Amino acid sequence: MKAYDYIDSILKAPLEKIEGIKIGTSVEGQTIEGFRFGKGNKNISLIAGNHADEPIGPLLLKKLVSYFSSLSENHPLFEKFSWWIVPHTNPDGEKQNLKWYHYTDSKTDLDQYLLHVQRELPGRDLEFGYPIEGKIPALRPENTAVYNFWKTANAPFSLHASLHGMKSSYGAWFLIDEDWIDRTRKLRQDCKQKTIELGYDLYDLDRNGEKGFSRIDEGFCTRPDGGKMREHFLNLGDTKTAAQFHASSMESIRSLGGDCLTLVSEMPLFIFPKKERKLVWPDTYLDQWRDQFTQWKTDLISGTVSANALKIDMESKGVYAMPWEDQMKLQWQLIASGLETI
């Protein structure tokens, strides 16, 4: 079987409490758990929750840990690979955001999301809080916990995926390590094919290298970079914000040695209509939708619009919630294609 073929079993895995390894403690004193599986010679790192308002990655990894816990030690995925999994790097942020979702949900409720979502700003952002030993310190104890967990591996990592999401877009977006662009043609083909097969478009934009985002192909960009983030804000004269960016998880794990393929998934909670347009940055079409979601939030908070009226307006504009199962399928496709690539 190919790695993707396990997706149905993963999705059916029960959401039950599996005891992991205590790898650290959050700012608020909650336990951060990691999980180890397999005995293969390729080390795999999977993490989610660096942005705590993005629940689909943690859901997939919770199900993956549940599924892996049911397998024999001689399973093919354990013979070829050794897995380091942190389903949620930020239990404090998870607790705050559980006001608008449950892991048993099938899609996101827009009014609950807009009323209760909380996202940490630079200076608290876990994705850009990782250390590079001797050069960049960790931002938070959660970052140190994950980093020290990686250091327990007996060899460099071959693959690292940090699972993320977006509030809204018109399709799926995949971010790839710049050093692996020429070696990921089949990965891009497989992810594109699965996206189309599930009935979705690929999100396409060209930020011309801003913050590390360089367009590779439709639906594919290079992954963000802490150094490029700092450079961006320094060019704006904003030294305070620039100083808030440490290393990303992708840069941090590569600093441990080897030639690790690093990947980021970006699946939208809400999909708005696609519009053919010239790829320019800033993109006015995307700005219009950002402003629309901001206006919806303002109207909800002020009581100008009810939850039911919001739903009607959302549907009239062609906006819908992307099913969580489809988001997980595309996240697993990216991981599975990464496994084939290495």
Secondary structure, DSSP 4 states (H G I P E B T S, - for coil): --GGGGHHHHHHS-------EEEEE-TTS-EEEEEEEE--SEEEEEEE-SSTT--HHHHHHHHHHHHHHTS-TT-HHHHHEEEEEES-S-HHHHHHHTTS--TT-SS--HHHHHHH---PPTTT-GGG-B-BTTTB--SSHHHHHHHHHHTTSSS-EEEEEEEEEEEEESEEEEEE-GGGGGG-HHHHHHHHHHHHHTT-EEP----TTGGG--EEETTEEEPP-HHHHHHHHHHTT-HHHHTT--B-HHHHHHTTSS--EEEEEEEEEEE---------SS-HHHHHHHHHHHHHHHHHHHTSS-HHHHHHHHHHTT-EEPPHHHHHHHHHHHHHHHHHH-
